[in-house]
Amino acid sequence: MLRGARSTDGRWWLWAAGTVAAVLGATALALCSRGSGGRPAAQLVVFAASSLGAAFGELAERFERAHPGVRVQLECGGSLWLVRRLLELGARCDVLALADAELFEEIQGLRARTDEPQRFARDRLVLAFREGAPGVELVRAGRWYDALLAPGVRFGRADERAAPVGYRTLLCWRLAEAHYGLAGLAARLEQACPPARVRSSLGALSALLVAGELDYAFTYGAAARAAGLAVQGLPREIDFSEPALAERYGAVSLELGGGGPGSGLWLRGSPVRYAMACVRASGEPELAGRWCALVLGAEGQAVLARHGLLPP
């Protein structure tokens, strides 16, 4: 989904994920990290997009059972934040799994640190809502935009600087303008969703919905399922679910301001495709390869499907 990333110092990802991740990243990591007790004979560190947390958690348990003495350390967060941890902060990582396959090619320096990325799943953008949310009848009737823009309705989204679901939400609103023939819809939605309702992780958004502090939030289908949230699907023309509609998705784009003069990041719509790669500096290259084989194999694909992810 990334196009034309530019930076005066070649480190645009530091701007893209740093500000919000520095404040909320540690919390997101604590909520998603897992690992068995005791001292393992070997440890495999897997960085995964937060929407993969439930599915990869089950796969980690299966992997540990099949490899006695091995502990899988699963660390989840926004994809841009995970990339920053690997490239800028030097965190140990054996396998990197991101919610936008194109990040591997577009982020300067990332492909030099990983083996060939492999696509393993897809997802869709959905609108999740809390029990008793106002305007649900409009949402069910397909007029979700009218429900969100009604007075007093609180809806949230992920930060585009931390996670792909954040910039996909903004791009979805742009697609919706043409799909519904409603000029200015994207700008109205952005104005109605102030920074106080923007979070760096899907887990934080889900928590606000459960607590009743938000009425609606844009998220991925698998993440909503893992959180037990009610959802309304969006038209496939705007939910980034269909590879066959890639050209249509690519008709919208947005530019994010960079961290310095002349820097910037261009984003263009594309299907939600997950990809993973073994990190070349991995201390456990054999185990990393076995993890990827599990995810790509029949057993792993069945687990991903059970958690609501679509086949690659």
C-alpha positions in Angstrom: 0.0 0.0 0.0 2.9 2.3 0.4 4.1 4.4 -2.5 6.9 6.9 -3.0 8.3 6.9 0.6 10.9 9.6 0.8 13.1 11.0 3.6 16.1 13.2 3.8 17.8 10.8 6.2 16.3 7.5 5.0 14.5 7.0 8.3 10.9 7.9 7.7 9.7 4.9 9.7 11.0 6.6 12.9 8.5 9.4 12.3 5.8 7.1 11.1 5.7 5.0 14.3 7.7 6.7 16.9 5.5 9.4 18.4 2.5 7.3 19.4 4.4 4.0 19.9 6.7 5.7 22.4 3.6 6.5 24.6 1.4 3.4 24.1 3.7 0.8 22.5 4.8 -0.7 25.8 1.3 -1.3 26.9 0.3 -2.9 23.6 3.3 -5.2 23.8 2.5 -6.2 27.4 -1.0 -7.2 26.4 0.1 -9.3 23.5 3.4 -10.8 24.6 3.4 -14.5 25.5 5.9 -17.1 26.6 6.0 -20.1 28.8 7.6 -20.0 32.2 11.0 -21.4 33.1 14.2 -21.3 31.1 13.7 -22.6 27.5 16.4 -24.5 25.6 15.7 -22.2 22.7 13.5 -19.1 22.1 11.8 -18.0 18.9 10.9 -14.3 18.8 7.9 -13.5 16.5 6.9 -10.0 15.8 3.3 -9.9 14.6 0.7 -7.3 13.6 -1.8 -6.9 16.5 -4.7 -8.3 14.5 -2.8 -11.7 14.3 -2.5 -12.0 18.1 -5.2 -14.6 18.7 -4.4 -16.8 15.7 -0.6 -16.6 16.3 -1.2 -17.3 20.0 -2.8 -20.6 19.1 -0.1 -21.4 16.6 2.6 -20.6 19.2 1.1 -23.2 21.6 1.0 -25.8 18.8 4.6 -25.0 17.8 5.8 -25.4 21.4 4.1 -28.7 21.7 5.8 -29.9 18.5 9.2 -28.6 19.7 9.7 -29.5 23.4 12.1 -27.0 25.1 11.3 -24.2 22.7 9.5 -21.1 23.8 7.8 -18.8 21.3 7.9 -15.2 22.4 5.1 -13.5 20.5 5.2 -9.7 20.5 2.3 -7.9 18.8 1.7 -4.3 17.8 1.2 -1.9 14.9 3.2 -3.0 11.9 5.0 0.3 11.6 5.9 0.2 15.2 7.3 -3.4 14.9 9.4 -2.3 11.9 10.8 0.6 13.9 11.7 -1.8 16.7 13.6 -4.0 14.3 15.4 -1.4 12.2 15.8 1.6 14.6 15.8 0.1 18.1 17.7 -3.1 17.2 15.2 -5.4 19.0 15.7 -9.1 18.6 13.3 -10.6 16.1 13.4 -14.0 14.3 10.2 -13.7 12.2 8.4 -10.5 11.2 4.7 -10.7 10.2 3.0 -7.5 9.0 -0.5 -6.4 8.1 0.6 -4.9 4.8 2.7 -7.1 2.5 4.0 -4.0 0.6 5.8 -2.7 3.7 8.6 -5.2 3.1 9.4 -3.6 -0.3 8.6 0.0 0.4 10.4 0.6 3.7 14.0 1.5 3.0 16.4 -1.1 4.5 13.8 -3.7 5.5 14.3 -6.1 2.7 18.1 -6.1 3.4 17.3 -7.4 6.8 14.8 -10.2 5.9 14.5 -13.2 3.6 11.9 -13.2 0.8 8.5 -12.3 2.4 5.6 -14.7 1.9 2.0 -13.8 1.9 -0.1 -16.0 4.2 -3.5 -14.4 4.8 -5.9 -11.6 4.0 -8.5 -9.7 6.0 -11.2 -7.0 5.5 -12.0 -3.7 7.1 -15.2 -3.7 9.2 -17.1 -1.4 11.5 -17.3 -2.7 15.1 -19.8 -1.4 17.6 -20.7 -1.7 21.3 -23.9 -3.1 22.6 -26.6 -0.5 22.6 -24.7 1.8 20.2 -26.9 4.7 18.9 -27.8 4.4 15.2 -27.3 0.7 14.8 -30.4 0.5 12.7 -28.8 2.9 10.2 -25.6 0.9 10.2 -27.5 -2.4 9.5 -29.3 -0.6 6.7 -26.0 0.3 5.1 -26.0 3.9 6.1 -23.1 3.7 8.5 -21.9 7.1 7.6 -25.2 8.7 8.7 -25.0 6.9 12.0 -21.4 8.0 12.7 -22.1 11.6 11.8 -25.1 11.9 14.0 -24.8 14.3 17.0 -23.3 12.6 20.1 -22.0 9.5 18.4 -18.4 8.6 19.3 -16.3 6.6 16.8 -12.6 5.9 16.7 -9.9 4.5 14.5 -6.3 3.5 14.6 -3.4 5.9 14.1 -2.2 5.9 10.5 1.4 6.5 11.8 1.4 3.3 13.8 -0.6 0.7 11.9 -1.9 -0.1 8.4 -5.5 -0.3 9.6 -5.2 3.4 10.5 -4.3 4.5 7.0 -6.7 2.0 5.4 -9.5 3.5 7.4 -8.7 7.0 6.0 -8.5 5.5 2.5 -11.8 3.6 3.0 -13.5 7.0 3.7 -12.2 8.3 0.4 -13.4 5.3 -1.5 -16.8 5.7 0.2 -17.2 9.2 -1.3 -17.3 7.7 -4.8 -19.1 4.5 -3.9 -22.0 6.4 -2.3 -21.8 9.5 -4.4 -21.3 11.7 -1.3 -18.8 14.5 -2.0 -16.9 15.6 1.1 -17.7 12.5 3.2 -14.1 11.7 4.0 -13.4 15.2 5.3 -16.6 15.1 7.4 -15.6 11.8 9.0 -12.1 13.0 9.8 -13.5 16.1 11.4 -15.9 14.0 13.5 -13.1 11.7 14.8 -10.8 13.9 16.9 -7.3 12.8 18.0 -8.7 11.8 21.4 -10.4 8.9 19.7 -7.4 7.7 17.7 -5.4 4.9 19.2 -2.1 3.2 18.2 -3.5 -0.4 18.4 -6.6 -2.3 17.7 -6.5 -3.7 21.2 -6.9 -0.2 22.6 -9.8 0.5 20.3 -11.5 -2.7 21.3 -11.1 -1.9 25.0 -12.8 1.5 24.5 -15.7 -0.2 22.8 -16.1 -2.8 25.6 -15.9 0.0 28.2 -18.6 2.0 26.5 -16.2 4.9 25.8 -16.7 4.5 22.1 -19.8 3.6 20.1 -18.0 2.4 16.9 -14.5 1.7 15.7 -13.0 0.7 12.4 -11.0 -2.5 12.7 -10.1 -5.7 10.9 -12.5 -8.6 10.9 -10.2 -11.0 12.7 -9.4 -8.5 15.4 -13.1 -7.8 16.0 -13.7 -11.5 16.2 -10.9 -12.1 18.7 -12.4 -9.3 20.9 -15.9 -10.7 20.7 -17.2 -7.5 19.1 -20.4 -7.1 17.0 -19.5 -5.9 13.5 -21.1 -4.6 10.3 -19.4 -5.5 7.1 -18.6 -2.8 4.6 -19.2 -3.1 0.8 -16.3 -5.1 -0.8 -15.7 -2.0 -3.0 -14.4 -0.2 0.1 -13.3 -2.8 2.6 -10.0 -3.8 0.9 -10.9 -7.5 1.0 -10.8 -8.4 -2.7 -7.6 -8.8 -4.8 -9.7 -8.5 -7.9 -10.6 -5.0 -6.9 -7.0 -3.8 -6.4 -7.2 -1.3 -9.2 -10.4 0.2 -7.7 -8.7 0.4 -4.3 -5.7 2.1 -5.8 -7.8 5.0 -7.1 -7.5 6.7 -3.7 -4.3 7.8 -1.9 -3.2 10.1 0.8 0.1 11.8 1.8 1.3 11.9 5.4 3.6 14.7 6.5 7.2 13.7 7.2 9.6 14.3 10.0 11.7 16.9 8.2 11.9 19.2 5.2 11.3 17.3 1.9 10.3 14.1 3.6 6.9 12.5 3.1 5.0 9.2 2.8 2.5 8.4 0.0 -0.2 5.8 0.7 -2.4 4.2 -2.0 -5.2 1.7 -1.5 -4.6 -2.0 -1.9 -6.1 -5.3 -0.6 -5.4 -6.3 3.0 -2.6 -8.9 2.6 -0.5 -10.2 5.5 3.1 -11.3 4.8 5.9 -12.6 6.9 9.7 -13.1 6.5 12.5 -14.7 8.5 15.0 -12.1 9.7 18.4 -12.7 8.4 20.2 -12.0 11.6 18.0 -14.5 13.5 19.7 -16.5 16.2 17.3 -19.4 15.4 17.1 -19.6 11.6 16.0 -23.2 11.6 13.2 -22.6 14.0 12.2 -19.5 12.1 11.9 -21.5 9.0 9.8 -24.1 10.7 7.4 -21.4 12.1 6.9 -20.1 8.6 6.2 -23.6 7.3 3.6 -24.1 10.0 1.8 -20.9 9.2 1.8 -21.6 5.4 0.9 -25.3 5.8 -2.5 -26.9 6.1 -2.5 -26.9 9.9 -1.6 -23.2 10.1 -4.1 -22.1 7.4 -6.9 -23.9 9.2 -6.0 -22.1 12.4 -6.0 -18.7 10.6 -9.3 -19.5 9.0 -10.9 -20.4 12.3 -9.8 -17.0 13.6 -11.6 -15.2 10.8 -8.6 -14.6 8.4 -9.0 -15.1 4.7 -6.8 -17.4 2.5 -3.9 -15.6 0.8 
